Amino acid sequence: MARITEKLFSLEGKTALVTGAGGAIGRVLARALAESGATIAIHDFDDDRLASAKAFIEEAGGKVLTFKADLTDAKACRSLVDEAQAALGRLDILLNSAGTNRRKPILEVTPEDFDAIIDVNLRSIYFLSQAAQPHMAAQGGGKIVNISSLSAKHAFNTISVYAASKAGVSQLTKAMAREWVDDNIQVNAIEPGFVKTEFTRPLWDDEYRSEWFRRFIPTGRLANPEELIGATLLLASPASSYITGQAIVVDGGVLTGATWVKPE
């Protein structure tokens, strides 16, 4: 007989669509879902990134389907979900991990910058989830996990639009959770702090910022993408059947506050 914990966190027989799976975070989380038993459909905008992510997941024995789509197009978002659901046979988990950013001071942000960030980070999640809801409701339930950010709660220079988009993601998570609770669809978010990826290299590879991270983050370092796996598996699995509308912060202790004690 299987242990209770094995049933709670097992994704055997489940299916998942992971957007932005060509990125450092998306590919790690997609592989984690596959290793837990789910059949995976992965999305990205780039063929080479898709092929690399597919190979990375298949190394762990995962079953992977690939889909390319422009998430700035609402119709493409719907088509992606519908095609993935048809190929998988059902859709149990939608992991919205696609994201983008353009770091600029507020006075330098253009309307094109604004739209590019909002369209991927917020608008796509809205319409991907809107498309997934009927499929999940018809089969008796599902899980939607949105990757938000610590910047939804904590402002930083040069990322005003990104922060606004992620605050929108966290609030949208609550709205969807409330509207779809009767359909047994749990909608939750993860708000990572600073994660060490190639995308964030301009930050952590800079000597000043590297030292700033060491002092600002209580754990004294950036997160690795793998450190988001635990929260993701919790929110994608039966273990979170009574958790909805929540945002789990994974930030190395940033929101615990700050120290004003002089280092010895």
C-alpha positions as CSV (number, residue, x, y, z in Angstrom):
1,M,0.0,0.0,0.0
2,A,1.3,3.4,-1.0
3,R,2.3,5.8,1.8
4,I,0.0,8.8,2.3
5,T,2.9,11.2,1.3
6,E,3.5,9.3,-1.9
7,K,-0.1,9.8,-2.9
8,L,-0.2,13.4,-1.9
9,F,2.8,14.5,-4.0
10,S,2.5,12.0,-6.9
11,L,1.6,13.3,-10.3
12,E,1.3,9.8,-11.9
13,G,-1.4,9.9,-14.6
14,K,-1.5,13.7,-14.6
15,T,-0.7,16.0,-17.5
16,A,0.8,19.5,-17.5
17,L,1.4,22.4,-19.8
18,V,4.4,24.5,-18.9
19,T,4.9,27.8,-20.7
20,G,8.3,29.4,-21.1
21,A,9.9,26.0,-20.6
22,G,12.9,27.0,-22.6
23,G,14.0,29.3,-19.8
24,A,16.2,28.3,-16.9
25,I,13.3,28.2,-14.4
26,G,10.7,26.7,-16.7
27,R,12.9,23.8,-17.9
28,V,13.8,22.8,-14.3
29,L,10.2,23.0,-13.1
30,A,8.9,21.1,-16.2
31,R,11.5,18.3,-15.5
32,A,10.4,18.2,-11.9
33,L,6.8,17.7,-12.9
34,A,7.9,14.9,-15.3
35,E,10.0,13.2,-12.6
36,S,7.0,13.2,-10.4
37,G,5.0,11.2,-13.0
38,A,3.3,13.8,-15.2
39,T,3.2,13.8,-19.0
40,I,4.4,17.2,-20.1
41,A,3.6,19.6,-22.9
42,I,6.2,22.4,-23.0
43,H,6.0,25.7,-24.7
44,D,8.5,28.3,-25.8
45,F,8.9,30.9,-28.6
46,D,12.2,29.5,-29.9
47,D,12.8,26.2,-31.6
48,D,16.3,25.7,-30.2
49,R,15.2,26.5,-26.6
50,L,12.4,24.0,-27.1
51,A,14.7,21.3,-28.3
52,S,17.1,21.8,-25.5
53,A,14.3,21.7,-22.9
54,K,12.8,18.6,-24.4
55,A,16.2,16.8,-24.3
56,F,16.7,18.0,-20.7
57,I,13.4,16.5,-19.6
58,E,13.7,13.3,-21.5
59,E,17.1,12.7,-19.8
60,A,15.0,12.1,-16.7
61,G,12.7,9.7,-18.5
62,G,9.9,12.2,-18.9
63,K,7.3,12.1,-21.7
64,V,7.4,15.5,-23.5
65,L,5.4,17.2,-26.3
66,T,6.6,20.5,-27.7
67,F,4.6,23.6,-28.8
68,K,5.8,26.9,-30.2
69,A,3.6,30.0,-29.7
70,D,3.6,33.8,-29.4
71,L,2.1,34.5,-26.0
72,T,1.5,38.2,-26.9
73,D,-1.4,37.0,-29.1
74,A,-4.5,36.0,-27.1
75,K,-5.7,33.8,-29.9
76,A,-2.4,32.0,-29.9
77,C,-2.7,31.5,-26.1
78,R,-6.1,29.8,-26.6
79,S,-4.8,27.6,-29.5
80,L,-1.8,26.6,-27.4
81,V,-4.0,25.4,-24.5
82,D,-6.5,23.6,-26.8
83,E,-3.8,21.9,-28.9
84,A,-1.9,20.8,-25.8
85,Q,-5.1,19.5,-24.1
86,A,-6.0,17.6,-27.3
87,A,-2.6,16.0,-27.6
88,L,-2.3,15.1,-23.9
89,G,-5.9,13.9,-23.7
90,R,-6.7,16.1,-20.7
91,L,-5.1,19.0,-18.8
92,D,-4.5,18.7,-15.1
93,I,-1.8,21.4,-14.5
94,L,-1.1,24.7,-16.2
95,L,2.2,26.2,-15.1
96,N,2.5,29.7,-16.3
97,S,6.3,30.3,-16.1
98,A,6.9,32.4,-19.3
99,G,8.2,35.9,-18.5
100,T,10.2,38.8,-19.7
101,N,11.7,42.1,-18.6
102,R,13.3,45.3,-19.8
103,R,15.3,47.1,-17.1
104,K,14.9,50.8,-17.5
105,P,14.3,53.8,-15.2
106,I,10.6,54.9,-15.4
107,L,11.4,58.0,-17.4
108,E,13.0,55.9,-20.2
109,V,10.2,53.3,-20.5
110,T,8.5,53.5,-23.9
111,P,4.9,52.4,-24.7
112,E,6.5,49.5,-26.6
113,D,8.5,48.4,-23.6
114,F,5.4,48.6,-21.4
115,D,3.3,46.5,-23.8
116,A,6.0,43.9,-24.4
117,I,6.4,43.2,-20.6
118,I,2.7,43.3,-19.7
119,D,1.7,41.2,-22.7
120,V,3.9,38.3,-21.7
121,N,3.9,38.5,-18.0
122,L,0.2,39.3,-17.3
123,R,-2.0,39.3,-20.4
124,S,-0.8,35.8,-21.5
125,I,-1.5,34.3,-18.1
126,Y,-5.0,35.8,-18.2
127,F,-5.9,34.2,-21.5
128,L,-4.0,30.9,-21.1
129,S,-5.9,30.4,-17.8
130,Q,-9.1,31.5,-19.4
131,A,-8.6,28.8,-22.1
132,A,-7.6,26.1,-19.6
133,Q,-10.6,26.6,-17.3
134,P,-13.3,24.9,-19.4
135,H,-11.1,21.9,-19.9
136,M,-10.3,21.6,-16.2
137,A,-13.9,22.2,-15.1
138,A,-15.2,19.5,-17.5
139,Q,-12.8,16.9,-16.1
140,G,-13.6,17.7,-12.5
141,G,-10.8,20.0,-11.5
142,G,-7.2,21.1,-12.1
143,K,-4.2,23.2,-10.9
144,I,-3.0,26.5,-12.2
145,V,0.4,27.7,-10.9
146,N,1.6,31.2,-11.8
147,I,5.2,32.3,-11.5
148,S,5.0,35.8,-10.0
149,S,7.9,37.6,-8.3
150,L,9.1,39.1,-5.0
151,S,8.8,42.4,-6.9
152,A,5.0,42.1,-6.6
153,K,5.6,43.1,-2.9
154,H,9.0,44.8,-2.9
155,A,9.9,47.6,-5.3
156,F,13.3,47.9,-6.9
157,N,14.8,50.5,-9.3
158,T,14.5,50.0,-13.1
159,I,11.8,47.3,-13.1
160,S,8.6,49.4,-12.6
161,V,6.6,47.7,-15.4
162,Y,7.9,44.2,-14.4
163,A,6.9,44.9,-10.8
164,A,3.4,46.1,-11.9
165,S,2.9,43.0,-14.1
166,K,3.9,40.6,-11.3
167,A,1.7,42.4,-8.8
168,G,-1.1,41.9,-11.3
169,V,-0.2,38.2,-11.5
170,S,-0.5,37.8,-7.8
171,Q,-3.8,39.6,-7.6
172,L,-5.2,37.8,-10.7
173,T,-4.3,34.5,-9.0
174,K,-6.7,35.4,-6.2
175,A,-9.5,36.5,-8.5
176,M,-9.3,33.3,-10.6
177,A,-9.1,31.2,-7.4
178,R,-12.3,32.8,-6.1
179,E,-14.2,32.5,-9.4
180,W,-13.2,28.9,-10.1
181,V,-13.3,27.4,-6.6
182,D,-16.6,25.6,-7.3
183,D,-15.0,23.9,-10.3
184,N,-12.4,22.3,-8.0
185,I,-9.6,24.4,-9.7
186,Q,-6.9,25.6,-7.3
187,V,-5.0,28.7,-8.5
188,N,-1.9,29.7,-6.7
189,A,1.3,31.6,-7.3
190,I,5.0,31.5,-6.5
191,E,6.8,34.7,-5.8
192,P,10.6,34.0,-6.2
193,G,13.2,36.4,-5.0
194,F,16.5,36.8,-6.9
195,V,17.2,33.6,-8.9
196,K,20.6,33.0,-10.5
197,T,20.0,32.4,-14.2
198,E,21.5,33.7,-17.5
199,F,18.6,36.2,-17.7
200,T,19.7,37.7,-14.4
201,R,23.5,37.5,-15.2
202,P,23.7,41.3,-15.7
203,L,22.7,41.7,-12.1
204,W,24.7,39.0,-10.2
205,D,27.7,39.2,-12.5
206,D,28.2,42.9,-11.5
207,E,30.6,43.4,-8.6
208,Y,28.6,46.0,-6.8
209,R,25.3,44.2,-7.2
210,S,26.9,40.9,-6.2
211,E,28.0,42.4,-2.9
212,W,24.6,44.1,-2.5
213,F,22.8,40.8,-2.9
214,R,25.1,39.2,-0.3
215,R,24.2,41.9,2.2
216,F,20.5,42.4,1.3
217,I,19.4,38.7,1.2
218,P,19.4,37.2,4.7
219,T,20.7,33.9,3.3
220,G,23.5,35.8,1.6
221,R,23.0,34.4,-1.9
222,L,20.7,34.1,-4.9
223,A,18.4,31.1,-5.3
224,N,19.1,28.4,-7.8
225,P,16.2,27.5,-10.1
226,E,16.0,24.0,-8.4
227,E,15.0,25.8,-5.1
228,L,11.6,26.6,-6.7
229,I,10.8,22.9,-7.2
230,G,9.4,22.3,-3.7
231,A,6.7,25.0,-3.9
232,T,5.9,24.0,-7.4
233,L,5.3,20.3,-6.6
234,L,3.2,21.3,-3.6
235,L,0.9,23.5,-5.6
236,A,0.7,21.2,-8.6
237,S,-0.1,18.0,-6.6
238,P,-3.0,16.7,-4.5
239,A,-1.2,17.9,-1.4
240,S,-2.5,21.4,-2.1
241,S,-6.2,20.4,-2.5
242,Y,-7.2,22.9,0.2
243,I,-4.8,25.7,-0.8
244,T,-6.1,28.3,-3.4
245,G,-5.5,32.0,-4.0
246,Q,-2.2,32.0,-2.3
247,A,1.3,33.2,-3.2
248,I,4.3,31.4,-1.7
249,V,7.3,33.6,-1.4
250,V,10.6,31.9,-2.0
251,D,13.1,34.8,-1.3
252,G,15.8,33.6,1.1
253,G,14.2,35.6,3.9
254,V,14.1,39.1,2.3
255,L,10.6,39.8,3.5
256,T,11.6,38.9,7.1
257,G,13.0,42.4,7.4
258,A,16.5,43.8,7.8
259,T,19.2,43.9,10.4
260,W,20.5,47.2,11.9
261,V,23.1,45.5,14.1
262,K,26.6,46.4,13.1
263,P,28.5,43.4,11.8
264,E,31.3,42.3,14.2
